[in-house]
Amino acid sequence: MFVDRARIFVRSGKGGDGHVSFRREKFVPAGGPDGGDGGRGGDVIFVVDEGLNTLIDFRNVRKYKAEDGENGGKKNCRGKDGQDIIIKVPQGTVIKDFASGKVITDMSGDNRRVVFLTGGKGGNGNQHYATSTMQAPKYAQPGQPAKEMELLLELKVIADVGLVGFPNVGKSTFLSRVTNARPKIANYHFTTLNPNLGVVDLEGTKGFVIADIPGLIEGASEGVGLGHEFLRHIERTKVIIHIVDAAGTEGRDPVEDIYAINKELEAYNPEIAKRPQVIAANKIDAIYDRDNDPVERIRKEFEPKGISVYAISAVSGQGVKELLYHVNELLLTIGEEVTVFEQEFFPELEGFADSNEPYTVSYDEAQDKYIVEGPRIEKMLGYTNLDSEKGFTFFQNFLKETGILEELEALGIQDGDTVQMYGLAFDYYK
């Protein structure tokens, strides 16, 4: 069974508590503190497994918890670190915050392994708190708490080319002819309920991956039928082959069908509708009225719009090779980079954005600088690695979510002005 959505709960490990104890040995009447530190909690880690192509495993197991760190012991014994939990997902899995639906990470392209939630740090034992005036501290630090989240996993298949069209226009037949895929083919609507992928091998080229996106219906972009479940799989494709029944064997108008499907793509995601599209006017072997050639009608309607039209028969193979070579040329102009969805939700930001700790935003006329400071800012800067792309993106989102950018704009900041945050200075650009 193909499953492309799953709701799961993940939790990192809690840090072990530090221990309170004192050295007790024969001939050592006043032993000092020897409480050990707690172990670190385990991380939640997502990795791509090439052997997976569905999220079906998540139907049986919905809770994933890393191991807690062990508490510290006496005689300076440090607690054992908690074991990480590694969650394997298929390539193309988008991990979202369940509540907001926003993207946290996309397991595609070079993103093969992600430490998703870090375990809590172990607490210090009482040995760390001995001073000249407090030689027998009777307290230790508790371990940091675990982090937990409810997630939505969505599998968006990775294919270079997507096949779209109404049910029964011949997409599955086309796919079985041009690739090694063997989709089920039958003469009834919604035969294809799962995306079928296949590799097209073209002589003189390195080929490409093609996906049969299940049959669409009008209203799919609004969730009618299985609309959203189907449409998500076309989000990564670079070129769209729009297959229509040129012969109108079911009494449908091919031109109206093309407009109807494109309307659904536009409503679901306007970016998809802008991608290069090729029309495959299928079932030409079933056209008997040569005086009113429907393929010419399709060409006159869409070729002036820059959309190439190829007359094909998926059954006999007529015109198929020419169509595939044209699609390959389009792909060469686009490049090989996989569409990766950008991060929209930052779990780390939650504590900072909702914090009640103060900060101030002001303008220093003498230095001609805007100054942002306060405990909340100092803590954020200490937490964030601004040299990494993820850290800098987090930093930008922090400024936006906390309202700092809005306050800077209210003070009249302009492009090129300097903003000072403790040891960090940067130029502002909107």
C-alpha positions in Angstrom: 0.0 0.0 0.0 1.2 3.5 -0.9 0.9 5.9 2.1 2.0 9.5 1.6 0.9 11.2 4.8 1.5 10.4 8.5 1.0 12.1 11.8 3.6 11.3 14.5 4.8 12.4 17.9 8.6 12.8 18.6 10.4 13.4 21.8 14.1 13.9 22.6 15.7 12.5 25.7 15.7 14.4 29.0 19.1 15.2 30.5 20.1 13.2 33.6 20.1 15.0 36.9 23.4 15.8 38.7 24.1 13.8 41.9 24.6 15.0 45.4 27.1 12.9 47.4 30.3 13.2 49.5 33.4 11.2 49.6 33.2 8.7 52.4 36.4 6.6 52.9 38.3 5.2 55.8 41.0 7.7 57.0 39.3 10.5 55.0 37.2 12.2 57.7 36.2 15.2 55.6 35.8 14.1 52.1 34.6 16.7 49.6 31.6 16.5 47.2 31.8 13.8 44.6 28.4 13.9 42.9 28.7 13.0 39.2 27.1 14.8 36.3 24.0 13.5 34.6 24.2 12.1 31.1 22.9 13.9 28.0 19.5 13.0 26.6 19.3 11.3 23.2 18.6 13.2 20.0 15.7 12.7 17.5 17.4 12.2 14.1 15.7 11.8 10.6 17.6 10.1 7.9 16.8 9.2 4.2 16.5 5.5 3.5 16.8 4.8 -0.3 15.0 1.5 0.3 11.7 3.2 1.3 9.1 4.7 -1.0 6.1 5.0 1.3 5.3 6.2 4.8 3.3 3.1 5.6 5.5 2.1 8.6 4.3 5.2 10.4 0.7 3.8 10.5 1.8 1.2 13.0 4.2 3.2 15.1 3.2 6.8 15.9 5.4 7.7 18.9 9.1 8.0 18.7 11.1 8.8 21.9 14.9 9.1 22.4 16.3 7.7 25.6 16.7 9.9 28.7 20.2 10.5 30.0 21.1 8.6 33.2 21.4 10.5 36.5 24.9 11.1 37.9 26.2 8.8 40.6 28.5 9.0 43.6 32.3 8.8 43.3 32.2 11.3 40.4 30.4 8.8 38.2 28.9 10.4 35.2 25.5 9.2 34.0 25.3 7.4 30.7 24.1 9.4 27.7 20.7 8.5 26.3 20.6 6.7 23.0 19.5 8.7 20.0 16.4 7.6 18.0 16.9 7.4 14.3 13.8 7.7 12.2 14.1 6.5 8.6 12.0 8.2 5.9 11.8 8.0 2.1 13.6 10.6 0.0 11.2 13.5 -0.7 9.6 13.5 2.8 8.6 16.9 3.9 8.4 17.3 7.7 5.9 19.9 9.0 4.7 21.2 12.3 1.3 19.5 12.7 -0.5 22.5 14.3 0.6 25.2 11.8 1.3 23.0 8.7 4.5 24.9 8.1 7.6 23.2 6.7 10.4 22.4 9.2 12.7 20.4 6.9 12.6 18.7 3.5 14.4 15.4 3.3 15.5 16.0 -0.4 18.5 16.9 -2.4 21.6 17.0 -0.1 19.5 16.9 3.0 20.0 13.3 4.0 20.4 13.4 7.8 18.9 16.0 10.2 19.3 16.2 14.0 15.7 17.3 14.5 15.4 17.6 18.3 18.5 17.7 20.5 18.5 15.9 23.9 18.6 17.8 27.1 22.0 18.5 28.6 22.9 16.6 31.7 22.9 18.5 35.0 26.1 19.1 37.0 26.8 17.2 40.1 27.5 18.9 43.4 31.2 18.6 42.9 31.0 21.6 40.6 29.6 23.9 43.3 32.3 23.6 45.9 33.9 27.0 46.8 36.2 28.2 49.5 33.2 29.4 51.5 30.9 26.5 50.5 32.9 23.3 50.7 30.0 20.9 51.1 27.3 22.0 48.6 24.1 20.0 49.1 22.6 20.7 45.8 23.1 19.7 42.1 21.8 20.8 38.8 18.8 19.0 37.3 19.1 17.8 33.7 17.5 19.9 30.9 14.0 18.9 29.9 13.1 16.9 26.8 11.8 18.5 23.7 8.7 17.2 22.0 6.6 17.9 18.9 3.7 16.6 16.9 4.6 16.4 13.2 3.0 15.9 9.9 5.1 13.9 7.4 4.2 14.3 3.7 5.8 12.4 0.9 6.1 14.4 -2.3 7.6 12.2 -5.0 10.8 13.3 -6.7 10.4 13.1 -10.5 11.6 15.2 -13.3 8.4 15.0 -15.3 4.8 14.7 -14.1 1.9 13.3 -16.2 -1.4 15.1 -15.6 -4.8 14.7 -17.2 -8.3 13.5 -16.5 -9.0 9.8 -15.7 -8.9 7.4 -18.7 -6.9 9.6 -21.0 -4.1 7.0 -21.3 -1.5 8.2 -18.7 -0.9 4.7 -17.3 -0.7 3.2 -20.8 1.8 5.9 -21.8 3.9 5.3 -18.7 4.0 1.6 -19.2 5.2 2.1 -22.8 8.0 4.6 -22.1 9.3 3.2 -18.8 9.9 0.0 -16.9 6.9 0.9 -14.6 3.9 -1.5 -14.7 0.9 0.4 -13.5 -2.5 -1.3 -13.3 -4.5 -0.4 -16.4 -8.3 -0.8 -16.6 -11.1 1.0 -18.2 -12.7 2.8 -15.2 -12.2 6.1 -13.5 -9.6 6.5 -10.8 -7.8 3.3 -11.8 -4.5 4.9 -10.6 -4.8 5.9 -6.9 -1.0 5.9 -6.3 1.7 7.8 -8.1 3.6 5.5 -10.4 7.3 6.3 -11.1 9.4 5.1 -14.0 12.7 5.8 -15.6 12.7 6.9 -19.3 15.8 5.6 -21.1 16.5 7.6 -24.3 19.3 6.8 -26.7 22.0 9.5 -26.5 20.7 10.9 -23.3 20.9 10.0 -19.6 17.1 9.7 -19.3 14.8 11.1 -16.7 12.3 10.1 -14.0 8.6 10.4 -14.9 5.6 10.2 -12.5 2.0 9.4 -13.4 0.1 11.8 -11.1 -3.3 10.1 -10.4 -6.3 11.3 -12.4 -7.5 14.7 -11.5 -11.1 16.0 -11.4 -12.5 19.5 -11.3 -12.4 20.9 -7.8 -9.3 18.9 -6.9 -7.5 22.1 -5.8 -10.3 22.6 -3.2 -9.8 19.0 -1.9 -12.7 17.5 -3.9 -12.2 13.7 -4.3 -8.6 13.0 -3.5 -7.4 16.3 -4.9 -4.8 17.5 -2.4 -3.4 14.0 -2.0 -2.8 13.8 -5.7 -1.7 17.4 -6.4 1.1 17.4 -3.8 3.1 14.9 -5.9 3.5 17.3 -8.8 5.1 20.0 -6.7 8.6 18.9 -7.4 8.3 18.1 -11.1 10.2 20.4 -13.6 8.1 19.7 -16.7 4.5 18.7 -17.1 3.2 16.4 -19.8 -0.5 17.1 -20.2 -2.2 14.0 -21.7 -5.6 14.5 -23.3 -7.9 12.2 -25.1 -7.8 13.9 -28.5 -10.3 11.4 -30.0 -12.9 12.3 -27.3 -13.7 8.6 -26.8 -15.7 9.4 -23.7 -17.5 12.4 -25.1 -15.2 14.9 -23.5 -13.8 18.0 -25.2 -9.9 17.9 -25.1 -9.5 21.7 -25.2 -11.9 22.2 -22.3 -10.1 19.4 -20.4 -6.8 21.1 -20.8 -8.1 24.4 -19.5 -9.9 22.7 -16.6 -6.8 20.8 -15.4 -4.6 23.9 -15.7 -7.2 25.8 -13.7 -6.8 23.3 -10.9 -3.0 23.5 -11.0 -3.1 27.3 -10.9 -5.6 27.2 -7.9 -3.5 24.7 -6.0 -0.1 26.3 -6.6 0.5 29.1 -9.2 4.2 28.2 -9.4 3.3 24.8 -10.8 1.2 26.3 -13.5 4.2 28.4 -14.7 6.4 25.3 -15.3 7.1 24.2 -18.9 4.2 22.1 -20.3 3.8 19.8 -23.3 0.5 18.6 -24.5 0.3 14.9 -25.6 -2.7 14.6 -27.8 -3.3 10.9 -27.2 -5.5 8.2 -28.9 -4.9 9.4 -32.4 -5.4 5.8 -33.5 -9.1 6.3 -32.5 -9.6 9.4 -34.7 -11.7 8.5 -37.7 -13.0 11.9 -38.8 -9.9 13.2 -40.7 -11.8 16.3 -42.0 -12.2 17.6 -38.5 -8.8 16.8 -37.0 -9.0 17.5 -33.3 -5.2 17.6 -32.9 -5.1 20.6 -35.3 -7.7 22.3 -33.1 -5.6 21.7 -30.0 -2.5 23.1 -31.8 -4.3 26.3 -32.9 -5.5 26.8 -29.3 -2.3 26.2 -27.4 0.8 26.5 -29.6 0.4 30.4 -29.9 0.6 30.3 -26.0 4.1 28.6 -26.3 2.9 25.1 -25.5 4.0 22.4 -27.9 1.5 19.8 -29.0 2.5 16.3 -30.0 0.1 13.8 -31.6 0.6 10.4 -30.1 -0.8 6.9 -29.6 0.2 5.4 -26.3 -1.1 2.0 -27.6 0.9 1.9 -30.8 3.8 4.1 -29.8 3.3 6.5 -32.7 4.8 10.0 -32.0 6.0 9.0 -28.5 9.7 9.1 -29.2 9.5 12.6 -30.6 7.6 13.8 -27.5 10.2 12.3 -25.2 13.2 13.9 -26.9 11.4 17.3 -26.8 10.8 16.8 -23.0 14.5 15.9 -22.5 15.6 19.1 -24.3 13.3 21.1 -21.9 14.9 19.4 -18.9 18.4 20.3 -20.1 17.4 24.0 -20.1 16.2 23.7 -16.5 19.1 21.9 -14.8 19.3 19.0 -12.4 18.6 20.7 -9.0 15.8 19.1 -7.0 13.0 21.4 -5.8 13.5 21.6 -2.0 10.9 23.3 0.1 12.2 26.1 2.3 12.0 26.0 6.1 9.0 28.0 7.4 8.8 26.9 11.0 11.7 26.9 13.5 11.2 24.8 16.6 14.1 26.6 18.3 12.4 29.9 17.8 9.4 29.0 19.9 11.0 29.7 23.2 12.6 32.9 22.1 9.5 34.3 20.3 7.2 33.7 23.3 9.8 34.8 25.9 8.8 37.6 28.3 12.5 38.6 28.7 12.9 42.3 27.7 14.8 43.9 24.9 15.1 47.5 23.6 15.4 49.0 20.1 16.8 52.5 19.9 18.7 54.9 17.6 22.1 56.3 18.7 22.5 59.7 16.9 26.1 60.1 17.9 27.2 56.7 16.4 24.5 56.8 13.7 23.5 53.3 14.6 20.4 51.4 15.6 21.0 49.5 18.9 19.1 46.3 19.8 19.9 44.8 23.2 18.5 43.1 26.2 18.6 39.7 27.9 16.5 38.1 25.2 18.8 39.3 22.5 21.9 38.2 24.4 20.5 34.8 24.9 19.5 34.4 21.3 23.0 35.4 20.0 24.6 33.0 22.4 22.4 30.2 21.1 22.7 30.9 17.4 25.6 30.0 15.0 25.4 32.8 12.5 28.1 31.3 10.3 25.7 28.5 9.2 23.0 29.1 6.7 20.4 27.5 9.0 21.5 29.7 11.9 21.4 32.9 9.9 17.9 32.0 8.6 16.8 31.4 12.2 18.3 34.8 13.2 16.3 36.5 10.4 13.1 34.8 11.5 13.7 35.7 15.1 13.9 39.4 14.2 10.7 39.2 12.2 8.7 37.0 14.7 9.6 39.1 17.7 8.7 42.4 16.0 12.2 43.8 16.1 12.2 44.5 12.3 8.9 46.3 12.7 10.3 48.5 15.5 13.4 49.3 13.5 11.2 50.4 10.6 9.0 52.5 12.9 12.2 54.3 14.0 12.9 55.2 10.3 15.7 52.7 9.4 16.7 52.8 5.8 18.6 50.4 3.5 22.3 50.4 4.3 21.9 51.7 7.9 23.8 49.9 10.6 22.2 47.8 13.3 24.3 46.9 16.4 23.6 43.9 18.6 26.3 43.6 21.2 29.4 42.3 19.3 27.4 41.9 16.1 27.0 44.7 13.5 25.2 44.4 10.2 23.7 46.5 7.4 20.0 46.6 7.2 18.3 45.8 3.8 14.6 45.2 3.4 
